[in-house]
Amino acid sequence: MPVAKNGPVGVAVIGAGNISKQYLDHLTTFPDVKVLVIADLFEEAAAARAAEYGIETSGGVAAALDHHDVEIIVNLTIPAAHVEVAATAVRAGKHVWTEKPFSLDRESGLGLLKQAQAAGVRLGCAPDTFLGAGLQTARRLIDDGAIGTPQTALTMFQSPGPESWHPNPAFLFQAGAGPLFDMAPYYLTTLVQTFGPIAKVAAVGNTAFPTRTIGSGPKEGEVFDVEVPTHVSAIATFSSGASSHSVFSFESPRARMGFVEITGIEGTISLPDPNNFDGDILLCKRGEEDWTSIPCEGPADGRGLGVLDMARAIRAGVPHRATGELAYHVLDAMVSITESVESGEFVHVASTAPASTPVPVDWNPTEATLQEPLS
């Protein structure tokens, strides 16, 4: 079990790839956390990223795990390595924040939850976009009765696929990715925050092309195999009795991303893109024909808000919001969707998820709230 400390929370990032820059752009501006180490299997990549952000220590994974002042490991490895890296960090007595997905299967995900509980450490997982101003403002509107009791939702993510712009996209078409595992966490987390736990799902899916070709970067022209469905259409029913219909696709020539509409008995609300931290909110009440635009309120600093929320919660001894249990429930739902695609039947989702407390409008990521005690 970690030793209680005071002051800003020490953080190490494992994984110096593309997503690390999005995290470090923000983590290095939050005074309540201190990035101490950048680590990667490719130590030269870790060193380059550390130099870019003025981080003193870099190296292999051990550089992060063995650092005495590191309390949270930010696990930005590829999906297939998420559980292995997180489990290693837990054994080292570290709290862990992991990029989505939480795991690739139920067994390893449940095992990680039990391991962390036994070790007395916390698990957190992306997405943390639901902590941002956009989705939190929408949540306050729904909680305040703006659309009445929420009943249904329609969500849509459609794109041609990431191979046109991503320098190394093959892993996004392998097990543990595809449009379902790569993008659904944003949408399903938003729905669970609105309706509560998912009870059962049904889905269909298909794969348009057996191979894809990298369209840019040093690997341009390379062909790779597609191992997962690249179009999934899913319906879900929630323990509350609500329902949703979602499309996740890498097969659409026309990109339509970030579409989330939730309808209640008194109106419909259009939410911001759940892959972003702010955005436009539109509200249409029953009997009205036009949308009303609602401004967002609250923090919208970007990836890393979940790490900061975990850090402050550790110091305060209160639950953090983007928990491992929430991420496991979303993972369980995605695995169930995959099983439904294969079986053609409804699949029950056995897990549940704790409710996350709302983020106060005045919650300020750039405020220093964890000061070192005076000697």
N, C-alpha and C positions, 0 to 999 in steps of 0.2 A: 504493500500500500504506500502511495507517495507520502512524503513528509510534508506537512503543512508549511507553507511559505507566505511571505508578504511581498508587496510591491508588484510591479509588472510581471507577467507570466512569460517565462522563457519558452520559445518555440523553435523547432527544427523542421525544415521542409525536406522530405525525402521524395525525390523526383524532380529533375531540373528541366523538364520538357516544356512544351508550349503553354500549358495551363499554369505553370508555376509563375510566369510573369504576371498573369492576371491576379493571382493571390498576392504576390510580393508588392505589386503596385499599391496595394491597400494595407497589408499587414505592416509594412515599414512606415506607415503614417499613423498607426494607432499607438498612442503612448502607453496603453495598458498591456500591450504585448511587446516582446523584444525578440526579433528573429536572430538567433545565435549561430545557426548552422544551416548550410545547404548541402545535401547529400544526394548521391546518385551512384548507380552501378558504374556509370561512366564518369570517373572522377574529374576528368577534364571538363565535362559539361557542368558539373557542380561548381568547379572553380570559376568558370566563366560567368555563371549566373551569380555567384557570390560577389565577384568583382564588380558586376554591373550594379549591384545594390549596396555595395560597401559592407558586406557581411564578412566578418573576420575569419570564420572557420568554414572549411568545406572538406569534402572527402567522400569515402564510401559510407555505407549505411551505419557502420560502427561509430563513425564520427558523431552521428546524431544520437544514437542509443546510449553511448557511453558518456555523453556530456552531462555533468552533474546538475547544471542549472536548467536543462531542458525539461519542461513539464508536459508540453503537448507536442506530439509528432503530427505534422500535417502530411498525410499520405497521398501523394499525387502520382503514384505509379500507375502502370497500365491496369485495366480492370482485372486481368488474370492474376495479378500479384497483390491485389488489395488485401485479401484476408491474410496471406502469408506475412506480409509486412506489418499489418496491424497486430497480428498475434505475437510477432516477435517484439514489437514495441510494448505490448501489454505485459509480456514476460519480463521486460526491463523496467516495469513499474511506471510506464508513461501513459498519460491520457492520449487518445488518438482521435484525430479528425481525418476522415477519409473522403476522397472524391467518390462520386457515385459511379457505378452501383456499389452498394454496401458489400455484396458478395455476388457470386454467380449461381449459387444454389442454396437451398434451404439448410442443408446439413452443415456446411461450413459457416453460414451466417449465424445459425443458432449456437454453434460451438463457440464462435467468437463472443457472442453476447454472454454466454455462461462463463467463459474464461475471464472476461473483463469484470463481471460481477464478483467472481471469486477473488480477483486481485484488488478489488476496490478502486478501479479506475473507470474513467468515463469514456464512452464512445460517442462520437458525433459524425455526421455524414452530410455531404451535399445532397440535394441543393439547399443552399441558404438564401436563395432568392426570395423565398416566402417571408423572410424577415425584413425585406426592403419596403420602401415607402409605398410602392405600387400595390402589392398584394396585401400589405397591412392596412392601407386605406380602404381597399375593397372589403377586407374582412370586417373592419369597423362598421362600414355601411351595412353589410349583411347582418352583423350582430345587432345593430340598432334598428333592424326591421325595414330597411329601405326597399326590399323586394318581398317582404313577408317570409314565411317559412320556405327555405330553399327546397326545390323539388327535383329539378333536372339540370344537366349540364351537357354542353357540346364543346369538345376540344378538337383542335386540328393542328397537326404539324406535317407539312408536305414540302419536300424539296427534291431536286434532282439527285441529291447525295453529295457527300463531302469530298469525293475524289477529285473534283475539279479544282479545289483550292487547298486542300490539306496536303502537306508535303509527304506524309507517310500514313495514308488512310486505311491500309489493309486491315488493321486491328479493329476498325469500326464496322467491319463486315464479317467478323468472326464471332464465335460463341461469347456471350457476355456483352455484345454490343448490338449492331443493327439499330434501326430507328426505335425499336422498343426499349432496349436496355440503355441506349444512349440518350434518348430524349424523353421517354415516358416518365422518368423520375420527377421532372419539373412539373408535368401536368398532373400526375397522380398525387404528388405531395400537395399540390394546390387543392385538388378535390378532397383529399382526406382532411385538410385543414378546414374545409367548408362543411362537408357532410359527415365527417367522422369515419370510422374504419370501413373498409370494403368487405362485403360479406361473400360475394361470389361474382364470377366473371364468365363471359363467353366471347369467343373471338374467331376470326378467320384471318388467314395470311397467305402470302405468296411471294415468290421470287421471280422477278422479270428477266434478269440476266445472270447466267452462271458465273460470269467473270466481269470485272470492272478494270478500267485503265486510268492510271494516275495522270492528271491533267496539267500539273505544274510542279515546279521545284526540281531538285536534283534527280528525282526518280521518275520524271515525266516520261510517259510512254510505257512504263512497266505495267504488266497485267497481273492481276491477283484474283484468287478464287473468292466467291461469295458463299458463305457458310450458313447464313441465317435468312429468315424471311425479311424482305426489304419493304414490304407493305403489310401493316397489321391494322385491322379494324376491330375494336373491342367495345363491348358494353359491360358496365359494372352496376351492381346493385349494392347499396350501402346498408349498414346495420340500422340506419335511421329510416330506411324505406325509400330514400332518394335513388336516382339512377343517372347514369351518364353514358354518352357515346363518344368514343375517341378514335381518331385516325392518326397513325404514325407511319410515315412513308418516306423512303428515299427514291421514289419512282415518279415523282411529278415534275414535268418540265417547267411548270409554273410554281414558284415557291409561295406557299401560304403558311406562315409560321406565327406562333404566338396567339392563336385564336382560342379564346376561352369565354364562353357565355354561360352564365348561371341564371336559371329562371326560378322564381318563387311564385307564390300565389298572388302577389301584388305587383310583380314587375320582373324585368330582366336587367342584369348588369353585365357589361362587357369588361373583362379584366385585362390588365396589361399582360404582355408577353411574360410567361412564368420563367423564362430564361433570363429575364432582366430584373433589375432592382427598382425600377420606376416605370412610368409610362402613362398612357391615357386610360382613364376610366370613363365609361359611358353608362348612363342609367336611363331606362325607359319604364315609366310606371304604367300600370294597367289603365287603359283609356286614353293614353297619350300616343302620338304618332312619331314624335321626334325624340332623339337622344338628347340628354342633358350631360354636358361635360363636367366631371368632378375633379378638382385639383388634388394631387397626391400630397400627403404630409408625412414627414418622418425621414429617417436616414435612408440614403440610397448610395452608399459608398462603394458597393461592389463586392466581389468574391473575397471572402475573409471575414464577413460579418458573423458567420456562424462560429468561426474560431474565436473571435473576440467575445461573443456571447458566452461561449464555453469558458473562456478565461475568467471573465467577470463572475460567472456562476460558481466556478471553483473557489474563488476567493470569498464569495458570499455564502457558500455552502447551500446553494439553492439549485434546483434543476435547471439545466440548459434547455434550449428549445428544439434544436435540430438533433434529436437523440438517435442513438443506435436502434432503439426499438421502433421509432417511426420509420427509419430507413429500411429496417428488416421487413416491416409490414409492406412497404412499397415493393421491395424485392420479392416478397411472397406473392404479391398480386401479379407482378410481371412473370414470375415462373408459372403461376396459375394460368395467365393468358397464353403463354407458350404451350402449356399442356392442353388448353382448350383448342388452340389452333391444330394441334396434332390429333386430338380425339374427336373434335366436332361436338363436344358436350360442354355444359356448364361445369365449372370447377369451383368448389367452395374454397375460400381463403380462411385458413385456420387461425392466423395470427390477428392481433389487434394493435392499436397504437394509442399511446397516451395523448391527451390534448395538450397542445402547446399554448402557453400563456401569450396574450397579445404583447407586441412591442410598443412601449410608450412612445407617443409622438415626439417627446423631447429626449429620447434616448440618443446620445451623442457619441459616435465612435471616436471622434478626435478629441474628446475630453479626457484628461488624465484623472481617473478615479481611484487608481490603485497605487498610492504613493508609498514609498519606503518609510517605515516608522522612524521617528527621530531617535538617535542614539543617546 
